[in-house]
Amino acid sequence: MITHTHEDHIGSTHVIKDEFHIPTYASPKAVSLLKQASTYPYAEYRQLFWGTGLQSVNTDPFPKNIHSDSQNYSFIVLPTPGHAPDQVTLIERSQEWAFVADAVLPKYKNLFGGTCNIQEDIALIYQSIEEIYKFTEGMDELRIFISGKGVFQGREFLHERLTDIWNLRTQVHELNEKGISEEQILEKIFGGESMTGIMTNGELSRLNMIKSLLKWN
């Protein structure tokens, strides 16, 4: 089950599908994107980590009801855009599992943007986290699986992320209303650009976060 079509999540889809003959599923938007072979002309750091391109692959759209072969598990697909337009979260109600992929992160400082083909939107990210929080009401033992970050316990984790983002938004807008520039806001809140921002030529940066927060009315 494919959560979104960024290369670090779909790079081996053709191997899983064509060589191991394992069925693959994605959202309708992701299905059309996966059919398009592509290269990464963007930046060396992406080619270094994820290779030079993607092969075209045919995947099936998510069925209305997703059940495991054993019938012990049933997944609900919840659209959670912001990190990617086609990002989804998979929720198993009886087990109280939420596979959020990159829809939720433990910390929000850097954001994709600038010249990158990945354009994150912090307002949409906030709304998606809010959706997951509302959707999981009553799940007292909720476990949240985040790509590359591990497993986090409880809905309170989601509430904390919402509070963090909202507080950051408030800070940025208050400084902007005083006539302070984006670069000065960056310095005041974060103490300058991150090493990631420098190494990616501004594609994944703190300045992108500031810019996205300022677009959020």
VENSULWO-V765368 format. One record per backbone hydrogen bond with DSSP energy under -0.5 kcal/mol. CO is the residue of the C=O (numbers start at 1). NH is the residue of the N-H. If there is no record, write none. Layout:
co->(CO CO)
nh->(NH NH)
//
This chain:
co->(3 6 6 7 10 12 13 14 14 15 15 16 21 24 25 26 27 28 29 30 31 33 34 35 38 39 43 43 44 45 46 47 52 54 57 60 65 66 68 73 75 76 76 77 78 82 84 87 89 89 90 91 91 92 92 96 97 98 98 99 100 101 107 111 112 113 117 118 121 122 123 124 125 126 127 128 129 130 131 132 134 136 138 139 142 143 143 144 144 145 145 146 146 150 152 154 154 155 155 156 157 158 159 160 161 162 163 164 165 166 167 168 169 170 171 172 173 174 175 175 176 181 182 183 184 185 186 186 186 187 194 195 196 197 198 200 203 203 205 205 206 207 208 209 210 211 212 213 215)
nh->(88 9 10 11 13 16 17 18 19 19 20 22 23 60 2 62 31 32 33 34 35 36 57 37 54 41 46 47 48 49 50 51 40 38 59 26 67 75 71 68 66 78 91 79 89 121 87 80 78 91 99 76 93 96 97 143 92 100 145 90 103 147 109 205 120 116 119 120 125 126 127 128 129 130 131 132 133 134 135 136 137 139 140 142 154 98 145 146 152 100 101 149 150 146 144 157 158 158 159 160 161 162 163 164 165 166 167 168 169 170 171 172 173 174 175 176 177 178 178 180 179 185 186 187 188 189 190 191 192 191 198 199 200 202 201 203 113 205 111 209 210 211 212 213 214 215 216 216 217)
//
